[in-house]
């Protein structure tokens, strides 16, 4: 999820991508698999 600040309004989501489109970014791979599993089941 990319976020930014709109002047005079506050925080806003700029772009939201599916969980499987994100890189691991140093995360525990097992935890990432749990997120992906939940994202697919919840979709």
N, CA, C and O atoms as a Maestro MAE file, in Angstrom:
{
 s_m_m2io_version
 :::
 2.0.0
}

f_m_ct {
 s_m_title
 :::
 protein
 m_atom[172] {
  # First column is atom index #
  i_m_mmod_type
  r_m_x_coord
  r_m_y_coord
  r_m_z_coord
  i_m_residue_number
  s_m_chain_name
  s_m_pdb_residue_name
  s_m_pdb_atom_name
  i_m_atomic_number
  :::
  1 25 0.854 -1.155 0.000 1 A "UNK " " N  " 7
  2 3 0.000 0.000 0.000 1 A "UNK " " CA " 6
  3 2 0.907 1.226 0.000 1 A "UNK " " C  " 6
  4 15 1.808 1.351 0.829 1 A "UNK " " O  " 8
  5 25 0.652 2.122 -0.940 2 A "UNK " " N  " 7
  6 3 1.372 3.389 -0.985 2 A "UNK " " CA " 6
  7 2 0.459 4.468 -0.426 2 A "UNK " " C  " 6
  8 15 -0.713 4.564 -0.791 2 A "UNK " " O  " 8
  9 25 1.013 5.275 0.463 3 A "UNK " " N  " 7
  10 3 0.240 6.353 1.065 3 A "UNK " " CA " 6
  11 2 0.960 7.679 0.870 3 A "UNK " " C  " 6
  12 15 2.164 7.712 0.616 3 A "UNK " " O  " 8
  13 25 0.223 8.752 0.988 4 A "UNK " " N  " 7
  14 3 0.792 10.084 0.877 4 A "UNK " " CA " 6
  15 2 -0.053 11.066 1.665 4 A "UNK " " C  " 6
  16 15 -1.064 10.698 2.263 4 A "UNK " " O  " 8
  17 25 0.369 12.305 1.657 5 A "UNK " " N  " 7
  18 3 -0.357 13.350 2.366 5 A "UNK " " CA " 6
  19 2 -0.912 14.332 1.352 5 A "UNK " " C  " 6
  20 15 -0.179 14.839 0.503 5 A "UNK " " O  " 8
  21 25 -2.210 14.601 1.440 6 A "UNK " " N  " 7
  22 3 -2.850 15.614 0.611 6 A "UNK " " CA " 6
  23 2 -2.867 16.898 1.421 6 A "UNK " " C  " 6
  24 15 -3.427 16.949 2.516 6 A "UNK " " O  " 8
  25 25 -2.253 17.926 0.877 7 A "UNK " " N  " 7
  26 3 -2.159 19.197 1.586 7 A "UNK " " CA " 6
  27 2 -3.550 19.692 1.984 7 A "UNK " " C  " 6
  28 15 -4.453 19.785 1.153 7 A "UNK " " O  " 8
  29 25 -3.701 20.004 3.265 8 A "UNK " " N  " 7
  30 3 -4.965 20.506 3.780 8 A "UNK " " CA " 6
  31 2 -6.007 19.430 4.068 8 A "UNK " " C  " 6
  32 15 -7.088 19.733 4.574 8 A "UNK " " O  " 8
  33 25 -5.685 18.167 3.747 9 A "UNK " " N  " 7
  34 3 -6.650 17.081 3.962 9 A "UNK " " CA " 6
  35 2 -6.123 15.984 4.865 9 A "UNK " " C  " 6
  36 15 -6.868 15.440 5.680 9 A "UNK " " O  " 8
  37 25 -4.843 15.652 4.729 10 A "UNK " " N  " 7
  38 3 -4.262 14.598 5.554 10 A "UNK " " CA " 6
  39 2 -3.829 13.399 4.733 10 A "UNK " " C  " 6
  40 15 -3.636 13.485 3.520 10 A "UNK " " O  " 8
  41 25 -3.681 12.281 5.422 11 A "UNK " " N  " 7
  42 3 -3.202 11.045 4.793 11 A "UNK " " CA " 6
  43 2 -4.221 10.482 3.822 11 A "UNK " " C  " 6
  44 15 -5.429 10.631 4.012 11 A "UNK " " O  " 8
  45 25 -3.714 9.823 2.765 12 A "UNK " " N  " 7
  46 3 -4.579 9.177 1.777 12 A "UNK " " CA " 6
  47 2 -3.863 7.976 1.176 12 A "UNK " " C  " 6
  48 15 -2.638 7.971 1.055 12 A "UNK " " O  " 8
  49 25 -4.629 6.964 0.801 13 A "UNK " " N  " 7
  50 3 -4.069 5.822 0.076 13 A "UNK " " CA " 6
  51 2 -3.906 6.248 -1.380 13 A "UNK " " C  " 6
  52 15 -4.855 6.699 -2.022 13 A "UNK " " O  " 8
  53 25 -2.679 6.096 -1.889 14 A "UNK " " N  " 7
  54 3 -2.385 6.463 -3.266 14 A "UNK " " CA " 6
  55 2 -2.597 5.260 -4.178 14 A "UNK " " C  " 6
  56 15 -3.163 5.378 -5.264 14 A "UNK " " O  " 8
  57 25 -2.133 4.108 -3.718 15 A "UNK " " N  " 7
  58 3 -2.251 2.895 -4.521 15 A "UNK " " CA " 6
  59 2 -2.301 1.699 -3.587 15 A "UNK " " C  " 6
  60 15 -1.538 1.621 -2.624 15 A "UNK " " O  " 8
  61 25 -3.200 0.771 -3.873 16 A "UNK " " N  " 7
  62 3 -3.281 -0.454 -3.089 16 A "UNK " " CA " 6
  63 2 -3.200 -1.626 -4.048 16 A "UNK " " C  " 6
  64 15 -4.004 -1.743 -4.972 16 A "UNK " " O  " 8
  65 25 -2.234 -2.480 -3.824 17 A "UNK " " N  " 7
  66 3 -2.026 -3.637 -4.688 17 A "UNK " " CA " 6
  67 2 -2.369 -4.920 -3.947 17 A "UNK " " C  " 6
  68 15 -2.450 -4.944 -2.719 17 A "UNK " " O  " 8
  69 25 -2.567 -5.970 -4.704 18 A "UNK " " N  " 7
  70 3 -2.806 -7.283 -4.115 18 A "UNK " " CA " 6
  71 2 -1.577 -7.720 -3.319 18 A "UNK " " C  " 6
  72 15 -0.455 -7.341 -3.654 18 A "UNK " " O  " 8
  73 25 -1.780 -8.504 -2.281 19 A "UNK " " N  " 7
  74 3 -0.688 -8.926 -1.399 19 A "UNK " " CA " 6
  75 2 0.400 -9.660 -2.163 19 A "UNK " " C  " 6
  76 15 1.577 -9.498 -1.840 19 A "UNK " " O  " 8
  77 25 0.053 -10.466 -3.168 20 A "UNK " " N  " 7
  78 3 1.058 -11.245 -3.886 20 A "UNK " " CA " 6
  79 2 1.888 -10.381 -4.834 20 A "UNK " " C  " 6
  80 15 2.860 -10.872 -5.407 20 A "UNK " " O  " 8
  81 25 1.532 -9.111 -5.013 21 A "UNK " " N  " 7
  82 3 2.322 -8.207 -5.838 21 A "UNK " " CA " 6
  83 2 3.446 -7.531 -5.071 21 A "UNK " " C  " 6
  84 15 4.264 -6.828 -5.664 21 A "UNK " " O  " 8
  85 25 3.495 -7.732 -3.772 22 A "UNK " " N  " 7
  86 3 4.516 -7.090 -2.941 22 A "UNK " " CA " 6
  87 2 5.742 -7.991 -2.826 22 A "UNK " " C  " 6
  88 15 5.629 -9.216 -2.885 22 A "UNK " " O  " 8
  89 25 6.893 -7.388 -2.663 23 A "UNK " " N  " 7
  90 3 8.112 -8.144 -2.410 23 A "UNK " " CA " 6
  91 2 8.178 -8.548 -0.953 23 A "UNK " " C  " 6
  92 15 7.351 -8.119 -0.147 23 A "UNK " " O  " 8
  93 25 9.142 -9.358 -0.614 24 A "UNK " " N  " 7
  94 3 9.270 -9.809 0.780 24 A "UNK " " CA " 6
  95 2 9.814 -8.723 1.686 24 A "UNK " " C  " 6
  96 15 9.471 -8.688 2.867 24 A "UNK " " O  " 8
  97 25 10.659 -7.829 1.168 25 A "UNK " " N  " 7
  98 3 11.212 -6.713 1.937 25 A "UNK " " CA " 6
  99 2 11.743 -7.134 3.295 25 A "UNK " " C  " 6
  100 15 11.509 -6.451 4.292 25 A "UNK " " O  " 8
  101 25 12.449 -8.240 3.343 26 A "UNK " " N  " 7
  102 3 13.062 -8.695 4.586 26 A "UNK " " CA " 6
  103 2 12.099 -9.366 5.554 26 A "UNK " " C  " 6
  104 15 12.462 -9.617 6.703 26 A "UNK " " O  " 8
  105 25 10.890 -9.658 5.119 27 A "UNK " " N  " 7
  106 3 9.895 -10.285 5.995 27 A "UNK " " CA " 6
  107 2 10.153 -11.781 6.117 27 A "UNK " " C  " 6
  108 15 10.813 -12.385 5.271 27 A "UNK " " O  " 8
  109 25 9.634 -12.350 7.158 28 A "UNK " " N  " 7
  110 3 9.694 -13.794 7.368 28 A "UNK " " CA " 6
  111 2 8.833 -14.463 6.289 28 A "UNK " " C  " 6
  112 15 7.631 -14.206 6.227 28 A "UNK " " O  " 8
  113 25 9.424 -15.320 5.434 29 A "UNK " " N  " 7
  114 3 8.664 -15.944 4.343 29 A "UNK " " CA " 6
  115 2 7.450 -16.737 4.811 29 A "UNK " " C  " 6
  116 15 6.437 -16.777 4.112 29 A "UNK " " O  " 8
  117 25 7.531 -17.360 5.967 30 A "UNK " " N  " 7
  118 3 6.390 -18.129 6.488 30 A "UNK " " CA " 6
  119 2 5.225 -17.193 6.789 30 A "UNK " " C  " 6
  120 15 4.074 -17.511 6.487 30 A "UNK " " O  " 8
  121 25 5.522 -16.040 7.383 31 A "UNK " " N  " 7
  122 3 4.473 -15.058 7.673 31 A "UNK " " CA " 6
  123 2 3.877 -14.508 6.383 31 A "UNK " " C  " 6
  124 15 2.671 -14.273 6.304 31 A "UNK " " O  " 8
  125 25 4.727 -14.302 5.365 32 A "UNK " " N  " 7
  126 3 4.236 -13.821 4.069 32 A "UNK " " CA " 6
  127 2 3.269 -14.837 3.477 32 A "UNK " " C  " 6
  128 15 2.232 -14.458 2.931 32 A "UNK " " O  " 8
  129 25 3.592 -16.111 3.578 33 A "UNK " " N  " 7
  130 3 2.685 -17.144 3.055 33 A "UNK " " CA " 6
  131 2 1.333 -17.108 3.755 33 A "UNK " " C  " 6
  132 15 0.302 -17.324 3.119 33 A "UNK " " O  " 8
  133 25 1.326 -16.837 5.060 34 A "UNK " " N  " 7
  134 3 0.059 -16.724 5.786 34 A "UNK " " CA " 6
  135 2 -0.775 -15.555 5.261 34 A "UNK " " C  " 6
  136 15 -1.990 -15.675 5.111 34 A "UNK " " O  " 8
  137 25 -0.123 -14.431 4.983 35 A "UNK " " N  " 7
  138 3 -0.831 -13.269 4.439 35 A "UNK " " CA " 6
  139 2 -1.404 -13.611 3.062 35 A "UNK " " C  " 6
  140 15 -2.561 -13.304 2.774 35 A "UNK " " O  " 8
  141 25 -0.595 -14.245 2.219 36 A "UNK " " N  " 7
  142 3 -1.059 -14.624 0.881 36 A "UNK " " CA " 6
  143 2 -2.218 -15.609 0.951 36 A "UNK " " C  " 6
  144 15 -3.191 -15.499 0.206 36 A "UNK " " O  " 8
  145 25 -2.096 -16.575 1.861 37 A "UNK " " N  " 7
  146 3 -3.173 -17.563 2.020 37 A "UNK " " CA " 6
  147 2 -4.470 -16.873 2.420 37 A "UNK " " C  " 6
  148 15 -5.530 -17.173 1.870 37 A "UNK " " O  " 8
  149 25 -4.391 -15.963 3.362 38 A "UNK " " N  " 7
  150 3 -5.574 -15.237 3.802 38 A "UNK " " CA " 6
  151 2 -6.141 -14.369 2.662 38 A "UNK " " C  " 6
  152 15 -7.356 -14.289 2.484 38 A "UNK " " O  " 8
  153 25 -5.256 -13.728 1.901 39 A "UNK " " N  " 7
  154 3 -5.701 -12.862 0.811 39 A "UNK " " CA " 6
  155 2 -6.455 -13.640 -0.251 39 A "UNK " " C  " 6
  156 15 -7.426 -13.141 -0.819 39 A "UNK " " O  " 8
  157 25 -6.014 -14.857 -0.523 40 A "UNK " " N  " 7
  158 3 -6.662 -15.674 -1.558 40 A "UNK " " CA " 6
  159 2 -7.989 -16.224 -1.043 40 A "UNK " " C  " 6
  160 15 -8.977 -16.245 -1.776 40 A "UNK " " O  " 8
  161 25 -8.017 -16.662 0.192 41 A "UNK " " N  " 7
  162 3 -9.238 -17.244 0.779 41 A "UNK " " CA " 6
  163 2 -10.287 -16.144 0.976 41 A "UNK " " C  " 6
  164 15 -11.476 -16.380 0.763 41 A "UNK " " O  " 8
  165 25 -9.855 -14.947 1.380 42 A "UNK " " N  " 7
  166 3 -10.792 -13.859 1.657 42 A "UNK " " CA " 6
  167 2 -11.307 -13.198 0.385 42 A "UNK " " C  " 6
  168 15 -12.332 -12.517 0.410 42 A "UNK " " O  " 8
  169 25 -10.598 -13.397 -0.733 43 A "UNK " " N  " 7
  170 3 -10.977 -12.712 -1.975 43 A "UNK " " CA " 6
  171 2 -12.214 -13.270 -2.597 43 A "UNK " " C  " 6
  172 15 -12.648 -12.791 -3.645 43 A "UNK " " O  " 8
  :::
 }
 m_bond[171] {
  # First column is bond index #
  i_m_from
  i_m_to
  i_m_order
  :::
  1 1 2 1
  2 2 3 1
  3 3 4 2
  4 3 5 1
  5 5 6 1
  6 6 7 1
  7 7 8 2
  8 7 9 1
  9 9 10 1
  10 10 11 1
  11 11 12 2
  12 11 13 1
  13 13 14 1
  14 14 15 1
  15 15 16 2
  16 15 17 1
  17 17 18 1
  18 18 19 1
  19 19 20 2
  20 19 21 1
  21 21 22 1
  22 22 23 1
  23 23 24 2
  24 23 25 1
  25 25 26 1
  26 26 27 1
  27 27 28 2
  28 27 29 1
  29 29 30 1
  30 30 31 1
  31 31 32 2
  32 31 33 1
  33 33 34 1
  34 34 35 1
  35 35 36 2
  36 35 37 1
  37 37 38 1
  38 38 39 1
  39 39 40 2
  40 39 41 1
  41 41 42 1
  42 42 43 1
  43 43 44 2
  44 43 45 1
  45 45 46 1
  46 46 47 1
  47 47 48 2
  48 47 49 1
  49 49 50 1
  50 50 51 1
  51 51 52 2
  52 51 53 1
  53 53 54 1
  54 54 55 1
  55 55 56 2
  56 55 57 1
  57 57 58 1
  58 58 59 1
  59 59 60 2
  60 59 61 1
  61 61 62 1
  62 62 63 1
  63 63 64 2
  64 63 65 1
  65 65 66 1
  66 66 67 1
  67 67 68 2
  68 67 69 1
  69 69 70 1
  70 70 71 1
  71 71 72 2
  72 71 73 1
  73 73 74 1
  74 74 75 1
  75 75 76 2
  76 75 77 1
  77 77 78 1
  78 78 79 1
  79 79 80 2
  80 79 81 1
  81 81 82 1
  82 82 83 1
  83 83 84 2
  84 83 85 1
  85 85 86 1
  86 86 87 1
  87 87 88 2
  88 87 89 1
  89 89 90 1
  90 90 91 1
  91 91 92 2
  92 91 93 1
  93 93 94 1
  94 94 95 1
  95 95 96 2
  96 95 97 1
  97 97 98 1
  98 98 99 1
  99 99 100 2
  100 99 101 1
  101 101 102 1
  102 102 103 1
  103 103 104 2
  104 103 105 1
  105 105 106 1
  106 106 107 1
  107 107 108 2
  108 107 109 1
  109 109 110 1
  110 110 111 1
  111 111 112 2
  112 111 113 1
  113 113 114 1
  114 114 115 1
  115 115 116 2
  116 115 117 1
  117 117 118 1
  118 118 119 1
  119 119 120 2
  120 119 121 1
  121 121 122 1
  122 122 123 1
  123 123 124 2
  124 123 125 1
  125 125 126 1
  126 126 127 1
  127 127 128 2
  128 127 129 1
  129 129 130 1
  130 130 131 1
  131 131 132 2
  132 131 133 1
  133 133 134 1
  134 134 135 1
  135 135 136 2
  136 135 137 1
  137 137 138 1
  138 138 139 1
  139 139 140 2
  140 139 141 1
  141 141 142 1
  142 142 143 1
  143 143 144 2
  144 143 145 1
  145 145 146 1
  146 146 147 1
  147 147 148 2
  148 147 149 1
  149 149 150 1
  150 150 151 1
  151 151 152 2
  152 151 153 1
  153 153 154 1
  154 154 155 1
  155 155 156 2
  156 155 157 1
  157 157 158 1
  158 158 159 1
  159 159 160 2
  160 159 161 1
  161 161 162 1
  162 162 163 1
  163 163 164 2
  164 163 165 1
  165 165 166 1
  166 166 167 1
  167 167 168 2
  168 167 169 1
  169 169 170 1
  170 170 171 1
  171 171 172 2
  :::
 }
}
